[in-house]
Structures are given as structure tokens and as C-alpha cells.
Amino acid sequence: MSSSPLYKRVLLKASGEALMGDQGFGIDVNVADRIAADIADARKMGVEVGVVVGGGNIFRGVAVASKGGDRVTGDHMGMLGTVINALALATSLRKLDIDTVVLSAIAMPEICESFSQRAALYHLSLGRVVIFAGGTGNPYFTTDSAAALRAAEIGAQALFKGTQVDGIYSADPKKVPDATRFDRLTHKEVLDRGLAVMDVAAVALARENAIPIVVFSIHERGGFPAILTGGGRGTIVTDN
């Protein structure tokens, strides 16, 4: 393990479900504060951090389609959920005196700035944490795909996915206790084996742009900064 970070600029994908904590819905402020503290530690190490947060704790667009509703409308509702989460996480970061900006793929100037690659790079260059809200701004794309897209757009050296478990397994370890845990995989192996870590579009986009994916548990305080220096526990997906 190195005492200095392995990456200069990274993209962190945090699931909306992680923000729920032990609640069945919404945002546990204590959890948001803990995730913010990890991001703050990464910033203090000199790492430039972009964040994409999901919206599953607020609303899932596919839920509308599954009950006969319009998928596009459902996805728009889900995008709004990600904006709520982004604002909550930004609030937690600002409580720690971390300069933070929220950029939304859906224009809502009274609430936050609109996304552009130019704006994202500008804010990162000033040392700000940039939280990307609104997914890709398009229906039918997950926030995993948004994370891979934003990682490519900002030139991130790695995409960190904070999940409910400490890496990639051959099956859900909560349902299959003897599932195999992987320390290292290639993008192709993830796609060929159909491992449910990120959707196919996200993994393919990361592979095309030579972006490693690091999967780790977002529930452990200090997990994100630890894995940035080569410690911690997780799975790295890379073709190198």
C-alpha cells in the first residue's frame, strides 16, 4: 500500500440505496455525512473527485414501466431523484468546508448549475468536488452509464463504484454464501460472465476509454480513501 494516492482524478459512483442507511426510503443524513467525510479525506490527499449518485432511494423509473406506465416519464422522475441526492451530498460536503458544486444534466438554474464538460473541468481545476446530477439527461440510461460517461468526459483515471458489498462476486453473496469473490477481472470477463456489477453499456464505455473500474463497499468509513492508496478491499476491473 502506498502512502500517496494512486490516482490524480477519479469518478465516484454512489448508489442511491446507500444513502438510505437502515431506512426504507429517503436519505439518512448520518450516512450522507459519512460518505462526504470519505470524499473530504480524498480531497485532502490531493485527489480531484467527481461524483455521480443514483436515485433508487427516492424513485426508480423502471417501476413506472413495470406497471404499464410510460418509461420515459418514469426515467425523468428518477433523474429528479438523483438531483435531490446530489443536493443532500453537497450539503454534507459543505458542512466539512469542502468546496462543492452540483452540475445537472437537466437544466434547473434556480437549484444548480447545468452540466457541460467545460464547466466540470473548470470546477475540478479549482479543487472543487463536482457532483453530477440528472444521470445522462436521457431516458433508458442508468446512472451507472452516467458515471462511465462523466468519467470519460473529465478524463478520470479510474471509476470507483461504491456498492453494498466489498467487490465483485460470481453471485449475490447475500443470497449465495459460497459465491466466489474476485480480486481482479478484465472488462471483457465482466461482460462475458454477465457479472452484475454495472450495466453492459457502462462497462463497455469504460473499456473503450481504458478506464479501470474499482468496486468496493461504500458502507465502511475510510474505505474510499484507503482504496485510493492501494489498501482496503475491493475488485479492480482493468485490461492492463
VOGU-3710 file (C-alpha; in Angstrom, 3 decimals, decimal comma):
1> msssplykrv> 0,000/0,000/0,000  1,273/3,455/-0,941  1,075/6,471/1,372  0,123/8,637/-1,594  -2,916/8,240/-3,868  -2,624/6,076/-6,961  -4,866/8,390/-8,992  -4,975/12,136/-9,525  -8,597/12,385/-10,733  -11,382/9,871/-10,110
11> llkasgealm> -15,129/9,464/-10,501  -17,044/8,002/-7,573  -20,395/6,344/-8,275  -22,509/6,099/-5,135  -25,802/4,239/-5,211  -28,936/5,978/-4,038  -29,701/2,954/-1,866  -26,505/3,596/0,094  -27,890/6,950/1,216  -30,904/5,251/2,816
21> gdqgfgidvn> -28,863/3,635/5,543  -31,199/1,369/7,501  -34,252/3,339/6,428  -36,671/2,021/3,837  -36,764/5,268/1,883  -35,119/8,640/1,568  -31,845/9,961/2,920  -30,119/9,128/6,197  -28,173/12,324/6,918  -25,630/10,413/9,004
31> vadriaadia> -24,840/8,190/6,013  -24,555/11,196/3,693  -22,181/12,798/6,205  -20,058/9,634/6,374  -19,742/9,369/2,596  -18,933/13,090/2,467  -16,201/12,571/5,073  -14,567/9,921/2,869  -14,707/12,256/-0,126  -13,255/15,055/2,017
41> darkmgvevg> -10,359/12,769/3,009  -9,702/12,033/-0,665  -9,637/15,768/-1,445  -7,174/16,371/1,396  -4,926/13,771/-0,238  -4,942/15,902/-3,380  -7,300/13,711/-5,413  -9,735/15,509/-7,719  -13,168/13,922/-7,228  -16,262/13,826/-9,405
51> vvvgggnifr> -19,352/12,074/-8,049  -22,389/10,508/-9,670  -25,134/9,495/-7,275  -28,061/7,238/-8,106  -31,692/7,852/-7,222  -33,004/4,439/-6,167  -33,712/5,575/-2,623  -36,154/8,157/-3,999  -37,596/6,658/-7,172  -36,809/4,073/-9,838
61> gvavaskggd> -38,010/4,885/-13,334  -38,405/1,228/-14,273  -41,059/0,937/-11,555  -43,399/3,054/-13,685  -42,828/0,952/-16,810  -43,283/-2,302/-14,881  -46,814/-1,208/-14,010  -47,761/-0,173/-17,527  -46,705/3,469/-17,314  -44,513/5,469/-19,653
71> rvtgdhmgml> -40,825/4,577/-19,235  -39,632/7,993/-20,386  -41,719/9,773/-17,754  -40,560/7,288/-15,145  -36,922/7,880/-16,008  -37,424/11,635/-15,812  -38,813/11,155/-12,307  -35,777/9,049/-11,422  -33,457/11,790/-12,709  -35,111/14,245/-10,338
81> gtvinalala> -34,387/11,810/-7,506  -30,678/11,980/-8,332  -30,817/15,772/-8,068  -32,278/15,500/-4,560  -29,462/13,133/-3,555  -26,809/15,341/-5,145  -28,028/18,357/-3,200  -28,023/16,349/0,042  -24,472/15,089/-0,509  -23,311/18,593/-1,458
91> tslrkldidt> -24,780/19,902/1,804  -22,843/17,267/3,774  -19,612/18,189/1,982  -20,092/21,902/2,584  -20,552/21,230/6,290  -16,961/19,952/6,146  -15,832/23,136/4,329  -15,291/21,214/1,080  -15,964/23,482/-1,897  -18,610/21,618/-3,903
101> vvlsaiampe> -20,684/22,261/-7,000  -23,667/20,340/-8,399  -23,943/20,122/-12,193  -27,229/18,804/-13,552  -27,788/17,210/-16,948  -31,307/18,685/-16,736  -31,400/22,475/-16,668  -32,749/23,852/-13,386  -30,797/27,090/-12,873  -32,637/28,112/-9,721
111> icesfsqraa> -31,293/24,975/-7,995  -27,904/24,126/-9,505  -25,654/24,741/-12,477  -26,168/22,981/-15,795  -23,666/20,353/-16,866  -21,097/20,910/-19,560  -17,714/19,282/-19,909  -16,109/22,711/-19,867  -17,795/23,640/-16,579  -16,873/20,308/-14,983
121> lyhlslgrvv> -13,208/20,634/-15,910  -13,132/24,243/-14,728  -14,535/23,412/-11,292  -12,233/20,399/-10,902  -9,232/22,578/-11,773  -10,184/24,843/-8,851  -10,159/21,896/-6,450  -13,912/21,601/-6,105  -15,794/18,349/-5,706  -18,156/18,120/-8,668
131> ifaggtgnpy> -21,394/16,187/-8,196  -23,108/15,196/-11,426  -26,893/15,036/-11,142  -29,676/14,082/-13,550  -27,989/10,971/-14,932  -27,088/11,391/-18,590  -30,126/13,615/-19,077  -31,680/10,942/-21,303  -34,185/8,165/-20,572  -33,231/4,490/-20,887
141> fttdsaaalr> -29,741/5,112/-19,465  -28,811/4,186/-15,906  -26,716/6,228/-13,517  -24,010/3,572/-14,000  -23,854/4,650/-17,630  -23,841/8,280/-16,480  -20,875/7,500/-14,233  -18,883/5,917/-17,064  -19,780/8,791/-19,381  -18,780/11,506/-16,894
151> aaeigaqalf> -15,588/9,617/-16,046  -14,643/9,670/-19,721  -15,595/13,324/-20,133  -13,482/14,538/-17,213  -10,541/12,256/-18,015  -10,844/10,293/-14,774  -8,074/7,775/-14,205  -10,469/5,359/-12,521  -14,168/4,865/-11,854  -14,911/3,851/-8,272
161> kgtqvdgiys> -18,233/2,150/-7,657  -19,322/2,110/-4,033  -21,682/-0,825/-3,532  -23,332/-2,869/-0,808  -20,501/-5,464/-0,844  -16,699/-5,428/-0,869  -16,088/-6,279/-4,520  -17,411/-8,321/-7,420  -18,758/-11,802/-6,734  -19,869/-14,637/-9,013
171> adpkkvpdat> -23,349/-14,269/-7,484  -25,036/-12,126/-4,857  -23,120/-13,085/-1,673  -26,131/-12,162/0,451  -28,129/-14,864/-1,328  -25,323/-17,292/-2,206  -22,941/-17,545/0,791  -20,302/-19,536/-1,119  -20,173/-17,135/-4,091  -16,652/-16,562/-5,416
181> rfdrlthkev> -15,124/-13,135/-4,845  -12,773/-11,751/-7,494  -9,764/-9,539/-6,765  -9,122/-8,672/-10,398  -11,003/-9,005/-13,687  -10,886/-7,581/-17,192  -13,738/-5,589/-18,684  -14,262/-8,446/-21,149  -14,540/-11,013/-18,363  -17,166/-8,915/-16,618
191> ldrglavmdv> -19,173/-8,659/-19,835  -18,703/-12,302/-20,884  -19,660/-13,672/-17,478  -22,607/-11,308/-17,117  -21,414/-10,199/-13,682  -23,955/-7,770/-12,286  -21,639/-5,009/-11,144  -22,638/-2,321/-13,653  -24,837/-2,399/-16,706  -23,352/-3,534/-20,003
201> aavalarena> -23,283/-0,043/-21,538  -21,306/1,335/-18,583  -18,697/-1,443/-18,621  -18,341/-1,210/-22,412  -17,882/2,564/-22,266  -15,260/2,226/-19,540  -13,427/-0,392/-21,595  -13,478/1,743/-24,746  -11,921/4,604/-22,825  -9,424/2,434/-20,904
211> ipivvfsihe> -10,916/3,423/-17,542  -10,386/0,924/-14,700  -13,431/0,194/-12,527  -12,823/-0,309/-8,809  -15,681/-1,895/-6,865  -15,693/-1,564/-3,067  -18,068/-1,304/-0,125  -19,308/2,234/0,412  -20,567/1,323/3,885  -17,129/1,300/5,529
221> rggfpailtg> -15,869/4,605/6,879  -12,454/5,237/5,357  -12,942/2,657/2,609  -12,731/5,126/-0,268  -9,523/6,919/0,795  -7,944/3,576/1,767  -8,521/2,022/-1,624  -7,225/5,170/-3,328  -3,816/4,402/-1,837  -3,870/0,724/-2,767
231> ggrgtivtdn> -5,234/-0,552/0,541  -8,718/-1,560/1,540  -10,661/-4,385/-0,048  -12,228/-4,361/-3,468  -12,141/-5,661/-7,019  -10,378/-3,877/-9,862  -11,574/-4,266/-13,441  -8,821/-3,371/-15,875  -7,311/-4,611/-19,114  -3,781/-3,563/-18,057
//
